[in-house]
Amino acid sequence: MVSEYEIKKQICEIGKRIYDRGMVASNDGNISVKLSDNEFLCTPTGVSKGFMTPEYICKVDAEGKVIQANPGFRPSSEIKMHMRVYKNRPDVQSVVHAHPMYTTAFAIAGIPLTQPIMPEAVIALGCVPIAEYGTPSTDEIPDAVEKYLPYFDAVLLENHGALAFSDSLLNAYHKMESVEFYAKLLYLSGQLGGAKELSKSQVERLFEIRRAFGLPGKHPANLCPNAKAGLPSCHSCKGTCGATLNADGGASDDLVAQITKKVMEQLGK
């Protein structure tokens, strides 16, 4: 069993990775790891993630309240966002929040990452929706993120950054790295005239591969809320997955009504 001190060291190592790769600037970003149902380790507020040592890491309970912190250190101001992920996703063991350059640019532009452009992104991420803007350190961001948690393992935060979560600290970091690589490819291909997307049948074959591998986490391959509601799936909705989700994670009544109206018009009724 890995000791708590070793996990703190791992958090510091991942913090240095996201800092060295330009995924955060100054004191931005935060990382957490679940120890038990009521014990979590997290990075402190107001500290560069590239220069942490294990003594910096704080321990909090499921409400985000301090269990242990060395003098001069307080838990991340975004801990509420992390706790909301853990509350809604028992399978998640780690959460990483960062501001990768290309990913954050998409979040600022209001463009979700939905285009199927390469097999690895389709299998690992499916697509990455945008959660509505919320004021940092308040319940606004957790509330905005919550409705996406049953269906995705990464979410863009409007005008803010990105959130990735998985069954281990390393995998959560890898999710964030994959999101940034995906965003960068989308941006660069756009400069070359636009990405050539994989076809619907090619995407479905990749979904089948993912299901065959039994990969952990949530994914549109079998959890797409749009597809369940009879609407275009995540990779053909052009980003409407954010607009179509209501508080229960289903399709909004307004959108269903709009689609029904258009279908009836096309049928001449």
Buried (B, 14 or more C-beta within 10 A) or exposed (E): EEEBEEBBBBBBEBBBBBBEBEBBBEBBBBBBBBEEEEBBBBBBBEBBBBEBEBEBBBBBBBEBEBBEBEEEBEBBBBBBBBBBBBEBBEEBBBBBBBBBBBBBEBBEEEBBBBBBBBBEBBBBBBBBBBBBBBEEBEEBBBBBBBBBBBBBBBBBBBBBBBBBBBBBBBBBBBBBBBBBBBBBBBBEBEEEEEBEBBEEEBBBEBBEBBEEEEEEBBBBBEBBBBBBBEBBBBBBBEBBBBBBBBEEBBBBEEBBEEBEEEEEEEEEE
